[in-house]
Amino acid sequence: LELLLLIAFLFYFISQISNFFIVYVNTYFSGKMVRDMRSNFLSYYLGADSEYYDRVKISDVVNITFSELGGAVHGVLAPIKLMVAIVSSVGSIVVLFLLSYELTIYSILLSILALVYPVILISKTTEAGRKNTSHNALLTSFLVDRLRSPRLVRLCNTADAEIIEYDKLTEEQRRLTLYIQLLKEKIGLIFEPTVIFSTLVMLYLSITYLEMEASTVFVFMIIMVRLVPIVRTILNMKQVINRTKGPIEAIDSLLNDMEQAPAKSSLNSTELGCSNNMIDIDTIELAHVYYKYTKSESFALSDISLCFNRSTVTAIVGPSGGGKSTLIDVISGYRIPTQGDVLINGGILNSVNRNNSLVFLSYVPQQPQIFDGSIISHIRYGNLNKTDEEVLIASRLAGSDSFIKEFSDGYETVLNGNGSNLSGGQRFRLDFARALLSDAPLLILDEPMSALDYASKNLFIKSIKKIRKDMNKIIIIITHDLSIYPLFDAIVVIEDGVVCPAKTHQELIKSNSWYFNGVSNVS
C-alpha cells in the first residue's frame, strides 16, 4: 500500500511539474512563433511579385496576421500538451491495473462509451472553426473598407446602413463563437457526469462484491479523480486542434501563395554600375516589350520600344485605361515584361530587387501614401541618412516648406490617417519632397497636376526645370494636363497598350489624332 501511495503521489507530482513546464513552453514558443510568423508575413508580402498584389485582399492578410495567427499557433502547440496528457493518463491507468485489473477494465470500457458523444462534438468543431475563419475574413474586409472611406460613407448618408450591416456581421460572429464554446462545454457536460457515475458504481461493486480493502478503494478513487481532468484535457486539446484547422489552413494557403510569388531579380547592382548603393543611369530603354496580366486574354502593352535619357523630361499621355500605369510599372521594374526587355545602360533589367529599387528610382503616386509619424520622418522615408539641411532644400524645391513652417511643431508635426489634416496639394508637395531627397537617377511622377492650384502648378513647373538642369535626372511624368507641353522634351502617347513613338508637341499635333483632339479641347 505504501508503495502504491508513493507511486500515486509521484505521478501526481510529475503531472504538476509537466503542466508548469508545458505552460512555460507554450507561452514562450507561441509568442516567439507569432512574432516570427508576423515578420515572415511582412517579408514575404513585400517580396512578392506585382501580380500577387493584384489578386490578394489586404484585409485577408490583416485578418490572418492579427485575428487567426494566435489561435493557429495555439493549435500547432496543442499536440505537445495532448501528448503529455496522454502520458499522464497512461501512468494512472498502469497504477489502476496494479490495484485491480477488473475495475480498471470496467472503467476503461465505461470511459470509451462516455467518449462516443464527445468525439462527435469534437468532429463538428472542425467545420465550425473553418466557418469562423471565413467569417472573420469577411468581417475584417468590411471593417477595413469602411475605415478607409469615412468621408464617402458620411457624404453618401449611409452611416446608419453600414452600422446595421456591421451589427449583422458581428452578431453572426458572436453566434459562431458561442457555438464553438458550447461544443467545448457539452463535452464536459456529458463526459464528466458519466465517469463520475461509473466511479460510484465501481465503488459500490468493489465494496459489496469484490470485498476490496477500504484503503485500496480510497487510492483507486483518488486516481480516478485525477484521471478525469486529464482525459478532459485530452478532449479539450483535440477540440483545439480541430477548431484551429481553419486558421492553420488559411495561414498555410497564404504563406504558400506568397512563397510561390517572389519578385524576381535578374540584374544586381554591380552590373548596373552601382556606386555607393546608387545606380548611375544614362539611358533606360524598352525593347519590344509586351505585358499581359495573368487573367487577361489580351496584352496590356504591345511591342513597346522607347528610350529615356538623362536630363530630359518625358510625358506619358493617353486616354484612361490606355496602359500608362502599366507602362510605368514595367519601366520601374515593378512588373516583369511578358516578352521583351527593359535595358538600363544597355544591360537587361527585367526586375530589380527591393533594395535596388530604392536607389534606382524615386516615385510620387497620384494618391500619396502618408504613413503615421512626423513630417520629417515621411520626407526621410528611404533616406534616413540625409541631414536636416538636405531635407530643407528638398522641401523648398518641392514647395512644401512654406506650409510646413505654418505648423506649430514645424517638421516635427505628427501626421495621422494618411495625412488627413493636409489638403491634396499639400500631400503631393510633401511626397514630392520625399522623392527629391533621394539621389535616385530616375524620377517618376503620376498625375502631379491633379491636386495643384494655379500657383502651385507654376511652382511645380519651375521645380521640374531646375531639377532637369541641376540634378541630371531622367524625369517621367504621367499626365492628362496637356497645357504644360512646353515643359516636356518628348511626349509619348499610349492608346490600348500601343505607343506612338516619342515626339515633340508640334509633331504629335500633326501625326496623332488623340493628341490633336486633346490639345484642341484644352485650347
C-alpha positions in Angstrom: 0.0 0.0 0.0 2.8 2.4 0.9 4.4 1.7 -2.5 1.2 2.4 -4.3 0.6 5.6 -2.4 4.2 6.7 -3.3 3.7 5.8 -6.9 0.4 7.7 -7.0 2.0 10.8 -5.4 4.9 10.5 -7.8 2.6 10.5 -10.8 0.7 13.5 -9.4 3.9 15.4 -8.7 5.2 14.7 -12.2 1.9 15.8 -13.8 2.1 19.1 -11.9 5.7 19.7 -13.0 4.8 18.7 -16.5 1.8 21.2 -16.5 4.1 24.0 -15.3 6.7 23.2 -18.0 4.0 22.9 -20.7 2.5 26.3 -19.7 6.0 27.9 -19.9 7.0 26.2 -23.1 3.6 27.0 -24.7 3.7 30.7 -23.7 7.3 31.1 -24.7 7.2 29.4 -28.1 3.7 30.6 -29.0 4.9 34.2 -28.5 8.0 33.5 -30.5 6.1 31.8 -33.3 3.6 34.6 -33.5 6.4 37.2 -33.7 8.4 35.3 -36.3 5.4 34.5 -38.5 4.2 38.1 -38.4 7.7 39.1 -39.5 7.7 36.5 -42.2 4.3 37.6 -43.4 5.5 41.2 -44.0 8.8 39.9 -45.5 7.0 37.6 -47.9 4.3 40.2 -48.7 6.8 42.9 -49.6 8.9 40.5 -51.5 6.0 39.1 -53.6 5.7 39.9 -57.3 3.3 42.6 -58.5 0.6 40.2 -59.7 0.3 38.8 -56.2 -0.9 42.2 -55.0 -3.4 42.3 -57.9 -5.2 39.2 -56.6 -4.8 39.3 -52.8 -7.0 41.2 -50.4 -5.2 43.3 -47.9 -8.0 42.6 -45.4 -7.2 38.8 -45.7 -3.6 39.5 -44.8 -4.6 41.7 -41.8 -7.2 39.1 -40.6 -4.7 36.2 -40.7 -1.9 38.2 -39.2 -3.8 39.5 -36.2 -7.0 37.5 -35.8 -6.2 34.0 -36.8 -2.5 33.7 -36.2 -2.7 33.4 -32.4 -5.3 30.7 -32.5 -3.4 28.8 -35.2 -0.2 28.8 -33.2 -2.1 27.6 -30.1 -3.4 24.8 -32.3 0.1 23.9 -33.5 1.4 23.7 -30.0 -1.7 21.8 -28.7 -0.4 18.4 -29.7 2.5 18.8 -27.2 0.1 19.3 -24.3 -2.0 16.5 -25.7 0.9 14.1 -25.6 1.8 15.0 -22.0 -1.8 14.4 -21.0 -1.8 11.0 -22.8 1.4 10.0 -21.0 -0.1 11.1 -17.6 -3.3 9.1 -18.3 -1.3 6.0 -19.2 0.6 6.2 -16.0 -2.6 6.5 -14.0 -4.1 3.5 -15.8 -1.0 1.4 -15.0 -1.4 2.1 -11.3 -5.1 1.3 -11.6 -4.2 -2.1 -13.2 -1.9 -2.8 -10.3 -4.8 -2.1 -7.9 -7.5 -4.0 -9.7 -7.4 -5.1 -13.3 -11.1 -6.0 -13.2 -12.2 -2.5 -12.1 -9.7 -0.9 -14.5 -11.1 -2.8 -17.5 -14.6 -1.9 -16.4 -13.7 1.8 -16.1 -11.9 1.8 -19.5 -15.0 0.3 -21.1 -17.3 2.9 -19.5 -14.9 5.7 -20.4 -14.9 4.6 -24.1 -18.7 4.6 -24.0 -18.7 8.0 -22.4 -16.4 9.3 -25.2 -18.7 8.5 -28.1 -20.8 11.6 -28.0 -17.8 14.0 -27.1 -15.9 12.6 -30.1 -18.9 13.5 -32.3 -18.9 17.0 -30.8 -15.2 17.4 -31.5 -15.7 16.4 -35.1 -18.2 19.2 -35.5 -15.7 21.7 -34.2 -13.6 21.4 -37.4 -16.3 22.7 -39.7 -17.3 25.4 -37.1 -13.7 26.6 -36.9 -13.5 26.9 -40.7 -16.7 28.8 -40.8 -15.4 31.1 -38.1 -12.2 31.8 -40.0 -14.1 32.6 -43.2 -16.5 34.9 -41.3 -13.6 36.7 -39.6 -12.1 37.4 -43.0 -15.5 38.8 -44.2 -15.8 40.9 -41.1 -12.2 42.3 -41.4 -12.7 43.1 -45.1 -15.9 45.0 -44.3 -14.3 47.0 -41.5 -11.1 47.8 -43.4 -13.0 49.1 -46.4 -15.2 51.4 -44.2 -12.3 52.7 -42.2 -10.6 53.6 -45.4 -13.5 55.7 -46.6 -15.3 57.5 -43.8 -15.8 60.5 -46.0 -17.6 58.5 -48.7 -19.8 56.8 -46.1 -20.9 60.1 -44.5 -21.4 62.1 -47.7 -23.5 59.2 -49.1 -25.5 59.3 -45.9 -25.1 55.5 -45.5 -23.6 55.5 -42.0 -26.7 54.0 -40.4 -27.0 51.4 -43.0 -23.3 50.5 -42.6 -23.7 50.2 -38.8 -26.7 47.9 -39.3 -24.8 45.7 -41.7 -21.8 45.6 -39.4 -24.1 44.6 -36.5 -25.3 41.7 -38.6 -21.8 40.5 -39.2 -20.7 40.8 -35.6 -23.9 39.0 -34.5 -23.1 36.1 -36.8 -19.5 36.1 -35.4 -20.9 36.0 -31.9 -23.1 33.1 -32.7 -20.3 31.1 -34.2 -18.1 31.8 -31.2 -20.9 30.8 -28.9 -21.5 27.6 -30.8 -17.8 26.6 -30.7 -17.7 27.3 -26.9 -20.9 25.3 -26.3 -19.4 22.4 -28.2 -16.5 22.5 -25.7 -18.7 22.7 -22.7 -21.0 19.9 -23.9 -18.0 17.6 -23.8 -17.6 18.2 -20.1 -21.3 18.1 -19.5 -21.6 14.6 -21.0 -18.2 13.1 -20.2 -17.6 14.0 -16.6 -21.0 13.0 -15.1 -20.7 9.7 -17.0 -17.3 9.0 -15.5 -18.4 10.1 -12.0 -21.4 7.8 -12.2 -19.3 4.9 -13.3 -16.9 5.6 -10.5 -19.7 5.5 -7.9 -20.9 2.2 -9.4 -17.3 0.8 -9.2 -17.1 2.0 -5.6 -20.3 0.1 -4.8 -19.1 -3.1 -6.6 -15.7 -3.1 -5.1 -17.1 -2.9 -1.5 -20.1 -5.1 -2.0 -18.9 -7.9 -4.3 -15.1 -7.7 -4.6 -14.5 -7.2 -0.9 -11.6 -4.8 -1.6 -9.9 -3.1 1.3 -11.1 0.4 2.1 -7.6 1.8 1.7 -7.2 0.2 -1.8 -10.6 1.6 -2.8 -9.6 5.0 -1.5 -6.4 5.1 -3.6 -8.4 3.9 -6.6 -10.9 6.7 -6.2 -8.1 9.3 -5.9 -6.5 8.1 -9.1 -9.9 8.2 -10.9 -10.5 11.7 -9.7 -7.1 12.7 -11.1 -7.7 10.8 -14.3 -10.9 12.7 -15.1 -9.4 16.1 -15.7 -6.5 14.5 -17.6 -9.0 12.9 -20.0 -10.9 16.2 -20.2 -7.7 17.9 -21.1 -7.1 15.4 -23.9 -10.6 16.1 -25.2 -10.1 19.8 -25.0 -6.7 19.7 -26.8 -8.3 17.6 -29.5 -11.0 20.1 -29.9 -8.5 22.9 -30.0 -6.6 21.1 -32.8 -9.8 20.6 -34.7 -11.0 24.2 -34.1 -7.8 25.7 -35.4 -7.7 23.7 -38.6 -9.4 26.6 -40.3 -6.9 29.2 -39.2 -4.0 26.9 -39.9 -5.3 26.1 -43.4 -5.8 29.8 -44.1 -2.3 30.6 -43.0 -0.8 27.7 -44.9 -2.6 28.9 -48.1 -1.4 32.5 -47.6 2.2 31.5 -47.0 2.3 29.1 -49.9 0.8 31.8 -52.2 3.4 34.3 -51.0 6.3 31.9 -51.3 5.3 30.9 -54.8 5.2 34.6 -55.9 8.6 36.1 -55.1 9.7 39.1 -57.0 12.4 38.1 -59.5 15.7 39.8 -59.9 17.8 39.4 -63.0 20.4 42.0 -62.5 22.4 43.0 -59.5 23.8 46.4 -58.6 27.3 45.8 -59.8 26.0 45.0 -63.3 24.3 48.4 -63.3 27.4 50.3 -62.4 26.4 51.0 -58.8 28.4 53.4 -56.7 27.7 53.8 -53.0 24.5 51.9 -53.4 23.3 54.3 -56.0 22.8 53.2 -59.6 24.3 55.5 -62.2 22.0 55.6 -65.2 22.4 57.4 -68.6 19.6 55.6 -70.5 16.6 53.5 -69.9 15.3 51.6 -73.0 12.3 49.4 -73.6 13.0 46.9 -76.4 9.8 45.3 -77.9 8.1 45.0 -74.6 4.8 43.1 -74.2 2.9 42.7 -71.0 -0.2 40.6 -70.2 -2.0 40.3 -66.9 -2.4 36.8 -65.6 -6.2 36.5 -66.1 -6.3 38.7 -69.2 -6.6 37.3 -72.7 -5.1 40.4 -74.4 -1.9 42.3 -73.9 -2.0 45.4 -71.8 1.2 46.6 -73.6 2.1 45.6 -77.1 5.5 45.9 -78.8 6.7 48.9 -76.8 10.1 50.4 -77.8 11.1 53.6 -76.1 14.3 55.3 -74.8 14.6 57.8 -71.9 17.8 59.8 -71.5 19.4 61.7 -68.6 18.5 65.4 -68.1 15.2 65.0 -70.1 11.6 65.3 -69.1 9.3 62.9 -70.9 5.5 63.0 -70.6 3.3 59.9 -70.9 -0.2 60.8 -72.0 -3.2 58.9 -73.4 -6.8 58.0 -72.6 -7.8 56.5 -69.3 -7.2 52.7 -69.4 -4.7 53.0 -72.2 -1.8 51.5 -70.3 0.0 54.4 -68.8 0.3 52.9 -65.3 1.3 49.5 -66.6 4.0 51.1 -68.7 5.4 52.9 -65.7 5.3 49.6 -63.7 7.4 47.9 -66.3 9.8 50.8 -66.6 10.4 50.8 -62.8 10.8 47.0 -62.6 7.6 46.6 -60.6 6.2 44.4 -63.3 8.2 41.9 -65.4 7.6 42.1 -69.2 5.8 39.0 -70.6 8.1 39.5 -73.6 10.9 41.9 -74.4 13.4 43.6 -72.2 14.0 46.7 -70.1 17.6 47.9 -70.7 19.5 50.1 -68.3 22.7 51.4 -69.8 22.4 48.6 -72.3 22.1 45.9 -69.6 18.9 43.8 -69.3 16.8 44.6 -66.3 13.5 42.6 -66.2 13.1 43.5 -62.5 15.2 44.9 -59.7 15.0 43.7 -56.1 13.5 45.9 -53.4 16.8 47.3 -52.1 17.9 48.3 -55.6 14.5 49.9 -56.3 15.1 52.4 -53.6 18.3 53.7 -55.3 17.1 53.1 -58.8 14.1 55.5 -58.8 12.0 57.8 -56.7 8.3 57.8 -57.3 5.4 60.0 -56.4 2.0 58.3 -56.9 -1.2 60.1 -57.8 -2.6 59.4 -54.3 0.4 59.8 -51.9 0.6 57.4 -49.0 1.5 59.2 -45.8 2.4 56.9 -43.0 1.6 57.9 -39.4 4.6 59.8 -38.0 6.3 63.2 -38.2 6.6 65.2 -41.4 10.4 64.9 -41.4 10.1 61.2 -41.0 8.0 61.0 -44.1 10.4 63.1 -46.1 13.3 61.0 -44.9 11.5 57.7 -45.7 14.0 55.6 -47.6 16.7 58.2 -47.0 17.4 58.1 -43.2 21.0 59.3 -43.7 20.0 62.7 -45.1 20.7 65.8 -43.0 18.2 68.3 -41.8 19.7 70.8 -44.3 19.2 68.4 -47.2 15.6 67.8 -46.0 15.1 71.6 -46.0 16.5 72.0 -49.5 14.2 69.2 -50.9 11.2 70.7 -49.2 11.8 74.2 -50.6 12.3 72.8 -54.1 9.1 70.8 -53.7 7.2 73.8 -52.4 6.3 72.2 -49.1 8.5 74.2 -46.8 6.1 77.2 -46.8 3.1 75.3 -45.4 5.2 73.1 -43.1 6.5 76.2 -41.3 3.0 77.2 -40.5 2.5 74.2 -38.2 3.4 75.0 -34.6 5.7 72.0 -34.5 7.1 72.5 -38.0 8.8 69.5 -39.4 8.1 67.5 -36.2 4.4 67.8 -36.7 2.8 64.4 -36.4 0.6 63.3 -39.2 -2.1 60.6 -38.8 -4.7 59.0 -41.0 -2.7 59.2 -44.3 -2.2 62.9 -43.7 -5.9 63.6 -43.3 -5.2 67.1 -42.0 -3.5 68.1 -45.2 -5.0 69.2 -48.5 -4.5 67.2 -51.6 -1.9 69.7 -52.9 0.0 69.7 -49.6 0.1 65.9 -49.5 1.5 65.9 -53.0 4.2 68.5 -52.3 5.2 66.7 -49.1 5.6 63.4 -51.0 7.4 65.3 -53.8 9.9 66.5 -51.2 10.5 62.8 -50.2 11.2 61.9 -53.8 13.5 64.8 -54.3 15.5 64.0 -51.2 16.6 60.7 -52.9 19.6 60.7 -55.1 17.9 58.2 -57.4 18.6 59.0 -61.1 15.0 58.2 -62.2 12.1 60.4 -61.1 8.6 59.3 -61.9 5.5 61.5 -61.2 2.0 60.2 -61.6 -0.6 62.9 -62.3 1.2 65.6 -60.4 -1.1 68.4 -61.6 -4.3 66.8 -60.4 -4.1 68.2 -56.9 -2.4 71.5 -57.6 -3.9 75.0 -57.8 -2.7 77.6 -60.3 0.1 79.0 -58.1 1.3 75.5 -57.0 1.3 74.4 -60.7 3.6 77.2 -61.7 5.9 76.4 -58.8 5.9 72.8 -59.8 6.9 73.6 -63.4 9.8 75.8 -62.1 10.9 73.0 -59.8 11.0 70.4 -62.7 13.0 72.8 -64.8 15.5 73.3 -62.0 15.7 69.5 -61.4 16.4 68.9 -65.1 19.1 71.5 -65.1 20.9 70.8 -61.8 20.2 67.1 -61.0 20.6 65.4 -64.3 17.7 63.0 -63.6 15.6 61.1 -66.1 12.2 62.5 -65.4 9.0 60.8 -66.5 5.6 62.4 -65.9 2.2 60.8 -66.4 -0.3 63.5 -67.0 -3.7 64.4 -68.5 -2.8 68.1 -68.4 -1.7 68.8 -72.0 -1.4 72.5 -71.3 2.1 72.1 -69.8 3.6 70.7 -73.0 6.4 73.3 -73.2 7.9 71.6 -70.1 8.5 68.3 -72.0 11.4 67.3 -74.2 9.4 64.5 -75.6 5.8 63.2 -75.3 4.7 59.5 -75.5 1.1 58.8 -76.4 -0.2 55.4 -75.4 -3.6 54.0 -76.5 -4.8 50.5 -75.9 -1.4 49.4 -74.9 0.3 50.7 -78.1 2.6 53.7 -78.1 3.2 56.4 -80.7 7.0 56.9 -80.8 8.2 59.8 -78.6 7.8 63.1 -80.3 7.5 66.8 -79.7 4.3 68.7 -79.2 4.3 70.0 -82.7 5.0 66.6 -84.3 2.2 65.0 -82.4 -0.4 67.6 -83.3 0.3 66.7 -87.0 0.5 62.9 -86.6 -1.7 61.8 -83.7 -5.4 62.4 -83.7 -6.0 61.7 -80.0 -3.3 64.2 -79.0 -4.6 66.8 -81.5 -8.2 66.4 -80.1 -6.9 66.6 -76.5 -4.9 69.8 -77.2 -7.8 71.3 -79.1 -10.1 70.7 -76.1 -7.6 72.4 -73.8 -7.4 75.4 -76.1 
